[in-house]
Amino acid sequence: MRKLLVGLVIAGLTIPSVFAAQGSVDMARITCADYLAMSPTDSAVFSAWMSGWFNQKKGYVWIDVNAYTRNVASVKAWCTANPTQTVMAGLERSTAGQ
């Protein structure tokens, strides 16, 4: 009986995390307004993900922390002026000539 109880407690603790991990986000649909309204933690995670995705797309294999900081500030400034546009659209425009 004790093993069953321990098993149920462990299952009860892990099931919520399994369900939370099942969500998905279409990164291409995040608008600038959504991005600017994110908490600082979510904004940092989103910025890092987008930076990694675009760097991989362009074939960059190094990290320039100063450039990353400038790029995030630039995207946020662009988003302030274009809140209805998607962040992905702005990033694609800014990297089109590179």
N, C-alpha and C positions, 0 to 999 in steps of 0.2 A: 504493500500500500504506500509506503514511503517513497519508493522509486516512481510510482505512478504520479504522486503528488509533485515530486521534484520535476518530472518530465512535463507535467502540465504547466508548472510555473515557468520553466524555460521556454516552452512553446508560447505561452502567453506574453512573455517578454520579447520574443523575436518576431512574432506575427505582425505587430504594428510596423516594425521597420521594413519588413518585406513588402507590405502594402504601400508604404511611403515611397519605396524605390521603384514602383511600377509606373509612376507618372512620366510623361514625356513633354518636352517643350519644343515647338517649332521655332528655332532660333531666327529663321528668316522672317518671321512675322512680328518680332519684337519691334515696336515703334520707338522712336526717340523719346516720346513722352513716357512710355513704359520704362525705358532705360534710365531716364533722369529721375523717375519716381522710385527707383529701387533703393533698398537700404544700402548703406555703404558696403556691407559684406556681400550682398547679392550683386551689387554693381562691380565689385572687385573680381568676383568669380566670373561674371559674364564677360568683363573686359579681358580677363586672362584667357578665357575660352576662345573668344573671338580673335584675339591676337594670335593664339596658337593655330587656329584654323587658317587664318589668312597667311601666316608665315609658312605653314606647311604647303598651302596652295601655291605660293610664290617660290617654294624650294629653299627658303632660308633655314639654316640649321644652327644658327647662333642666336644668342639673346643679348640685346643691347638695352639695359634697364633704363638708361636715360632716354633713348628713343621711344621705349614703351610708355614712359611717363608722358612724354610730349604727345605721342599719338592718342593716348587716352584723353588728355586735355583737349586736343584738337577735335576729336570725335564728339566730346561733350559740348564743345562750343558750337559745332555744326548742328548738333541735335537741338540745342537751344533755339537756333534760328529755323529749324525744320522739324517741329515736334510731330507732325503727322506722317513723316517719312519713316521708313524702316531703317534701323541701324545698318542692316546688311546692304541696303541700297547706297547709303552714304559711304560705307567702307569700299564697296565695289567701284563707286565713282572716284574715290580718292586713290585707288590703286590701279585704275585702268591703264594709265600710261607707264606703269613700272614694269 
